[in-house]
Amino acid sequence: MISLSQIEADLKEALKARDSIKADTLRGLKTRIQNEHIAKQHELSETEIAALVRSEVKRRKEAAESYRIGGRPELANKELKEADILEVYLPPQMSEGQLAAIVEKTIAETQAKPADFGKVMGRLKAQVGDQADGAILAKILRERLK
């Protein structure tokens, strides 16, 4: 899976290849991991590192959207490239079709109503874990509970 040593090795390769965007992105990720290590005063687990990577990807996608709205497509593209570089370190994500099937099954089991959104969402998050984006999962659940 993901580890600081893998990120450092990839950083070294990016520096050798003179890939400045990848090198800068991985340098920032390495720094974030090291800062978190210092703050928590223990070695970070793969799950904790994956959570950091996920938050970095989310941050870049939000920034890209802001740049796009602000009329700065070149900066939006840079942010999206950085997000793509970081997504390599995340576990594979479930497709929307797979998520929809899980949502349908959970709704049928719990006989959920729209008012039960939070309860069902918590159950779904426990089922899929890191294999799905919470925003996509929430969108599918909202559509099915109508």
N, C-alpha and C positions, 0 to 999 in steps of 0.2 A: 504494500500500500504506500502511503505517503510518509516521508520522513524528512527531517532537516538535512540529512546527509544526501538524499536524492535531490533535493532542491539545490544544495551547494554544488553537486556534480553537474546538474543542468545549467547552473549559473556559470560554472567554469567553461562548459561547452559553448554557451552563448557568447562569452567574452572572447573565446578563441575564434569563433565564427564572425565576430564583430557585429552581432545582432544586438544593437543598442536597445531596442524596445523590449526584447525578451530579457536582456541583462538588467535593465532598470526595473522591470516588473519583478523579477525574481529577487533582486537586491532588496526591494521594498518589502516583499513577502518575508524574506529571511529576517529582516529587521523587526517586522511585526511579531514574528514567532519568538525571536530572542527577547524582545520586550515583554511579551506575555510570560515567557519562561522566568524572567526576573521577577515579574509581578506575582506570579503564583508560587515561586520558590520551589518548583519541582519540574522534572522533565515532562514535557507535554505528551499526551497520548496521541495516537493516530486520530482518534475522534476529535480531540481538541484542536489539532492542527487542521483537520478537515473543516471544522467549524470556522476557524480563522480564514481559511481559503474561501469558503462559501461567503463569508461577510465581505471579503475583498472583491469577489466577483460581483456581488450585489451592489456594492458601492460604485464600482466602475460602470455597471449597467445604468444605475440611476444618474450618474454623472453624464453618461453618453446621452441619455434622454434629455437632460437639462441643456446640454450643448446643442442638441438637435433643435429643441424648442427655441433656443437663443440664436439660431442661425449660424452655428459654428460647426458645420459638418466635418471639417478636418479634425477637430478635437474630439468629436463624437466617434469618429472612426478609430482614432488612437485608443480611446477608452475601450471600445469594443474589441480591438486587437489584444489589449492587455487582459480583458476578461476571458478571451479565447485561450490565451496562454495559461492562465490560472485554472481554467476548467479541466485541463488535462490532469490535474492533481486530485480531482474530485471523484468519488465512486460513481459508477454509471447510474444514470437517472432512469426511472420508469417512464414509459411512454404515456401519453394522455389516455390512450385506449386502455392500458393496463390499470391506470389510476381510476378510470371511470368504472371499470368492472369491480374493483375493490370498493369503491364508493357505493355502487348499486347493492353489492352484497351486504355491506355494513348497514345501509339504510333498511334493507329488507329484514336483517336480523334484529335491529333495534326498533323497527317500526317508527322511525324518526319523523318528526314534523319540523317545519321551519324554525320553531322556537327551540328545538333541540340542537341547533347548529353547533354551539360551543362544545357540548358533550360529545357529539359525533366527531367533530374535528379533532378533539383530544384523542379519541379512540383511533382515528385514522392515522394521526401522527405517530402514535405508538406502533401501529402496524407497519407503516412504510419506512419509518426512521429517516435515514439520510438519503434514501433512494428517490425522494421526490421534493420538489420545490413547494413550500407551504402555500405560496400565492396561487399556484396552479391547482393545487389540491383544494383550496378554499373556493376557487372559481368553479370547479367541477361540482363540489358539494352544493354550492348556492344554486347552480342550475338544476340539480337533481331534486332539491328540497322544495322547489316552487310548486 
